Amino acid sequence: MQILVLVLCSKGRSLRESIANDKRIDKYGLQVSSEKQPGRQPGWMKLHSADSARGALNVEWDAQSALLSGRVITRGSRRPSPIVGDFINYLLARHGSRVQSITTAYR
């Protein structure tokens, strides 16, 4: 099961890098597990739930459109809603001033 989370942001520095460098992300039940090509386009990062049974979130940043996209992946019958909720809660709490719109889509 996959859920796509699209976050339209105000222009500025990479929100993906801001998330990757945030020391308080663990307070929201998330942890950065890997990151590829920090500072280069295209870069990505993988977030896991602190409860490892709840899935992963692959995050990419598109600077031209100021769009943060996250693809939630869970295995088997695990429901993606907990990690989606943790991620959206984190975005609004820590980066709410940059967030203009959040859209989710189910695949």
N, C-alpha and C positions, 0 to 999 in steps of 0.2 A: 504494500500500500504506500502511495506517495501523496504528499501534500506540498504544493508550491506556495510559498509565502513571498509576496512582492511588496516591498516597502519603498514608496516614493519619498525622497528626501529633498531638503533644500540643498543647494549647491555648496560645495566645500570639500574638505579633505575626505579621504576614503573612510567611510563608516565601517567597512570591514576591518581596516587597520586599527581603528579606534576600539572596536570590539576585541580584536586580538590582543591589544595592549592593555586592556582594562583589568586592573588587579582585583576588582570587586565582582567580577562575573560569577564567581563561585557562590556568592550570596543568593543568586537567582537560580541555583540548581543546574548551572551549565559549566562546562569546562572546554577549553580549546585543546583539541587532541592533535591536530596537525595543521600545518600551513605551508603553502607552496608559493614561491616567488613573492615574498613580501616586498612591497614597493614597486612591483612591476605589473604591467598589464598583460594578460589577464592573471590575476591572482585569485586564490581561493583559500578557504579555511574550512575545517571540519570541527563542528561542535558536538559534544556528546552530553547527554544528560548525566548529572551526578549519580543518578540511579541508572547504571549501565544497561538495564533491561528495557529502557524506554526509547532507544533509537538514537539516530544521529541526524545532524543538520548540515548540509553542504551549503556554504555561503559564498556568493560572488558579488563583486561591486562593479557597476558600470558607471564610470565617472561622467561620461557625456550626458547620460540621461539622469544621473544622480539616483540610480535605482539599485537597491540592495535586494538580491534574490536569494532565497533559501529553499532548498529542496529537502524535505523531511523523508527519511527512509526508516522503515521498521521492518522487521522480519516476522514472518508467520502471521499470527492473529493479533500481535501487539498493536494497540491503538496509538496513533500518533498524537492525539490531543494533549497529553501531558507536556511533551517537549515543545509543541507549538505554543501552548499557554505560557510556559516558562520563557520562551524566546520573545514573545510579544510583550509579556510583562517586563522583561529586562529592557527591551527597546524603549518602551514608553517611560520607564523609570529613569534610565540612564541617558537616553538620547532623544527624549520626547520633543525637545525644541527643534530638532531637525526633521522629525517625522511629519509628513504631510498626509500620507494615506497608507493604509495597510490593506492588502487584498490577499485572500487565500483561495486556492483552487485545488480540487481533489482530482487525482488521476487514478 
